[in-house]
Amino acid sequence: MILIFVWVDTVDRGKRINTRHYSKLFTMETYRSHQLQIKECINRIHQNGIRLVCFDFDQTAYRGHTGGALTVSTSILSSTMTQMAAELTPDFLSIVDALCDVNIAVAIVTFGDSQGNKIRPLDDYTVVGGEALIRPLLNMRLGRPVADHVPIYALNPDWRNTVGQPSEYRNSKEWHLTSAMQHFNVEHSDSVLLIDDSAHNISEAAQSGFHTVSVSPDTGFTVAQLLDQFPPPSLTFV
């Protein structure tokens, strides 16, 4: 039996091993099977005319849940971020690599929000949310050459809407998705795929014409979920 060992902390785009995001032993058969799954995901995304793939962060790209913003002792902020980076799901990291390789746009769309900094923490604690939290994690695990091409749209409607005033932001991912579309010059919602663990966000996006894949919050994103829910376009015979 042939085994492949991959150490996740080494990132070298020039000599990249496709299994670099997996810190475990693989049989050659498992490695080949996973690569075929990734390839099939990319094929289906391409065949369905998807130009932009948007990932939620908490319990989707990231296994845990930040609660929108992280409150942590300043003395352990760096080590906490390193631990969090290790909890980005391997399948998320691998498919982002693959999407970027074929020039399909990727964005993070999250209710995590820098406005969490308005929360007054205890002495010697800091609050980090939104892009200030997520960007370093992507840099650590994807490497800057890939992460720099992944914009982050982080806004929590409950924190941004003014009490007693008409709601500027709907309690959905509408603002996030349309912002990403504008950034990448994508005109139509049916060219966008949202991957999210929230049934509400998925429902709202589907009603607006976006493609969607629902993620189990227990596992975060896996390629199996995408393959199960995102079939290739049906063939029409004349």
Secondary structure, 3 states (H helix, E strand, C coil): CCEEECCCCCCCHHHCCCCCCCCCEEEHHHHHHHHHHHHHHHHHHHHCCCCEEEECCECCCECCCCCCEEEEEHHHHHHHHHHHHCCECHHHHHHHHHHHHCCCEEEEEECCCHHHHHCCCCCCEEEEECHHHHHHHHHHHHCHHHHCCCCEEECCHHHHCCCCCCCCCCCCCHHHHHHHHHHHCCCCHHHEEEEECCHHHHHHHHHCCCEEEECCCCCCCCHHHHHHHCCCCCCCCC
